[in-house]
Amino acid sequence: MRKALSSETLVPDALASAKTLVEAVKRVGVMALVDTSLALPRAKPICDVALKAVSITPSNGAEFMLYRPSSRPSALLVLCHPSGGPSLCHSLADMWEEGLKDVGVDCKRVDLSGTHANLSLGSAAELEAARAGRNPECVPDEVQRLQALVEECQFLIFVHPIFWFEVPAQLKGFLESVLSSGFAFRKLPSHWVLNKAAGVIEHVPVARSYMRRYAAYGLLRDKSVFVTRTQGGPEAGMGIFGHGATSLESSVQFCGASVAAVDVVAEIDSTEKTMLRDEVLPRMHLKIKMHCRKIAEMALAWPAKEEPETPAEFRSDIIMGC
């Protein structure tokens, strides 16, 4: 009797497990096809045929969102510094804004200061909305405004200082609330085989970096991210303590975006103001101008792209289609 009972439960469990694994692999395959079509426009017709063949349908039967396409080749500049007054980060953000204007790229700037502390998740309902994509009516108006800016812009630029090996609290709140589940990513179906594979990949440097874009179903796949950060200690200080990257770089890659550049202005505490003014800032100015030219070149290629339409009622797909 026990053997019969065991076989009756074992077979359905094995089938359900196999189905979950297949669905996860299909989603990873779809992400790889989308990345290929974005990187190689000539391969898009072939990728489109392959995407139709894969045929992923959410549990609610709605259209499956391949990714959340940017609506314009514009830039969103996010400056985060707790101080509302003058700072090195403010000067660097001004350089970015002026550089983008000089090359003809539209730039929208958001300053995350003390007034944006409320971006942090402040209730159980907000946590559930950000974590699981449920209760979208609980998403604050300011978060929805910032999400609309992220969705619109192809280029995301972050300027911030390093505090205790991390981004400031206001920027951490931005990541927690704005890059929420359903808006910026979907979770992949969980399976023990994938978890074991992740444990192996963790120790393979090249594979580990490559798989960051496939750890979840990132919806920000056509966006390029530029980070300019400042820190008081030496640049090697982050790596010595095992912090090669902050949660910002990890989060945007988790959401499918590409990190185009991370520039660090280090040793601020031990650098004289005259040296900062006469040597460090001019050097960073040249580097930022170079990035702006790169962004302008990428923006020029925009008309050649044929982006998929985003379903108007995407939130029903978010809530039910994971």
N, C-alpha and C positions, 0 to 999 in steps of 0.2 A: 504493500500500500504506500509506503514511504517513497519507494523508487518511482512509482507511477506519479505520485504527487510532485516529486522532484523534476521529473521529465516534463510534466505539464507546465510547470512554471519556468523551467530552464529555456525551453524553445521560444516562448513569447519574449522573454527577457533578452535572449540573444538576437532575435529579430529586431526588437526595439533599439537595442544597442547598435546594431549594424545600420539601421535607418538613420539614427542620430549621427553616426560617423560619416555616412554618405552625404547627408545634408551639410555637415560642416565642411567637408572636402569640396563640395559643389560651390559653397560660398567663397572659399579661398580661391578656387579656380576662377570664379567670376571677378574677384578683385584683381587677380593677375591679368585677366583679359582687359579689364577697364584700364589698368595701368599701361598695358601695351598699346592700347588705342590712343591714350593721351600722349604717350611718349613718341609713338610712331603713327602719325595721322594716316599715312598710306596703308597701314595695316588695319585701319578701322573697319572697312567693309568685311574683311575676313573675321575680325573680332566680333562684329555685330551678328554674323551668321552663327558663330560659336555660342554667343550669349543666348540667342534664341533657342539653340539646341539644348542648352543646359536647362532653361525654362524653370526658374525658381519662382514659386508663388507663395506669398505670405499666408499665414494660417487664416486670415480673414478674407482671402480671395482677392485682395486689392492688387494693384500693379506694384511690382517690386521695384524699389528705388535703388538703382545701381550706385549712385552717389548724388551728392547735393551740388550741382554745378554752379560755379560763380556766374553771376549775371553780367559783370563788367570787368575789364582788365584794370581795375582800380586797386588802390592800396589802403589798408586799414592800419594806421599807426597807433599802437597802444603804448602809452608812456605810463609807467607805474613808479611813482616815488611818493612816499608818505608825506614829504614836505611839499607844500604848495608854492614855496618860494624858489629862488634860483638854486640850481644844482648842476652837477656835471651831466646827469641824465637829461635834464631839461635842455641843456646846450646840445647834446647829441641828438635829441628828438627834433630840435629846431633844424639841425643839419639835414636830417632825413626829410623833413617837410620841405625845406628849401630845395634840396637836391631833386626830389620827385617833381616839384613844380618846374624846375629848370628843364627837365627832360620831357615835360608834357604829360605826366602821369597824375591822374586825379588822386588826391590823398584825403582821407577823412581821419581826423585825430581824436582819440579818446584819452583823457587824462584820468588815471585811477589814483586818486589821492585819498585822504581820510574820509571824504564824503562817500566813497564807494565801498566802505567797510561792510555795508549791508548786502553786498553781492554774495557774501558767505551764506551758506544754507542756514536759515534761521528757524526752521520748524520741521517737524516730522513729515508734513505734507510736501514741503519744498525738497526735502531729502529724497522722498519717494519719487517725486517728479524728475529730479536730476539723475537718480540712480537707476530707475527702472522705466523711465519714460511714461509713467502713469500720472494722472491728475494734472494735465497740462494747464488747467485753469488756475492752478496754484503758482504758476510761474510769474514772478513779478514783472511789471511793465518794463522796467529798466533792463532786465535780463532779456526780454523779448526784443527790445530795441537793439541791444548789442548782438544778439543772434542774427537779426536781420542784416546788420553790418557785416558780420563774419560771412554770412551766406552770399552777400553781394560781391565782396571783394576777392580777387584772385590772389592778392599778395597780403600777407599778414606780417607786420613788423612790430617787434616787441623791444622796448628799451626799459631796462630796470637795473637796480643794484642787487648785489648778493647780500642777504642777511642770514647768518648762520647756515651757510651752504645752500640756501634756498632762495626762491623768489619772495618778495614781500607778501604780507598777508592779503593785501588788496588784489594782487595778481593771482594768488592761490584761490581766492574767492571767485575770481573771473573764470578760472579753469573749472572749478567745481560746479558753478551754476550755469555758465554759458555753454561750455563744451559738454553738454549733458547727453545722457543716453537717449537715443531716438533722434536727437538733433545732429550730433557730431559723430555718433557711432552706434552700432548695435552689437550686442554680445553674440559671439559664435556659440552654436550648440555645444555644450560641455560633454566631453567624452574622455575616458581614462587613457585611451591610446594617444590622443592629442596631448593630454597632460604629461604623459611619459615622454613623448617626443619633445615637448617644450623643455623638460628637465635635461634632456641630452643636448639640445640646441643651445641652452644657456651657457654651455662650456665651449662652444665653437664660435670664436670671435666673428668671422665673416658671416656665417649663417645667422648668428644672433642679431647682428645689425640688419641683415636683409629681412628677417622675419618680424621686425618691429611693426612694419606696416600691415602685417597679417595676424596680429595678436587678437584683433577684434575686427568687425566689419566697419572700417572707417569710412565715413561719408564725405570727408573733406579731401577727396583724392586729387583734385586738380589745383590745390592751393600750394604756394611756395612760402616758406616761413624764413624770416631773417631776424636774428636775435643780436642785440647789442647790449652788453651788460658791463657793469662796473663792480669792482671789489677792492676792499682795502688792502688785502694781503696779496702775496704773489700768485700768479696764475696757476702754478703747480699745487697750490694749497688745496684746491678742490679735489684733484686727483689723489693726493696723499691720503686724504680721508675717505677715499672711495666714492667721491661725488664727481664723476666725469661730466655729468649732465644734471640739470635741475629737473624738477617735475614738469617744467614748461616744455622742454625738448621731448621728454617721454610722452607727455599728453598729446601733443600735436601729431607725433608719429603714430600713436595709438589710434588717433582719429583719421589716419590715412594721408595726412599732409606730408610734404617733403621739406626737410630742414635744409635750406640752401646755404646758409652761412651762420656761424656763431662767432662774433667778435667780442673780445674781452679787453677792457681797459683795467689793468691790474695795478697793484702797489700804489693805490691812491693815497693811503695814509702816510707813506714814506716819500712821496713825490712833492717837491716844492710847487707852489702855485704858478710861479713863473715858467717852470718846465712844462706843467700841464697846459698852460696857455700857449707857449711858444713852440712846443715840440709834440706833445701827446695829442692835443686837439687838432692841429693841422694834419697830423698823420691819419687820425681817424676820419677827418673830413675827406681826405683823398680816397680812403677805403669806402666810405659811404657813397661818395660820388660814383665810384666804380660799381657798387651794387645797384645804384639808381639807373645807371646805363644798362646794366644787365636786365633789370626789370622793364625798362623801356623797350628793349629788344624783344623780350617775351611778350610784352603787350602788343607790339606790332603784328605778331603772328596770330592775334586773337580772331580776326575776321575769317581766317582759314579754318577755324574750328567749328564743328557741328556738334553742339552739346545736346544731350538727351533732355527732353522736357521733364521738369519736375512735377509730379502729381500735385494738384492744387491742395487737396486734402491730405497732406502728408502725415498729419498727426494720427489719423486713424490707422495708418500703416505702422507708425511708431508704436502705438499702444498694443495692437493686436498681432503685428506681423513679425515678432521676434522669433 
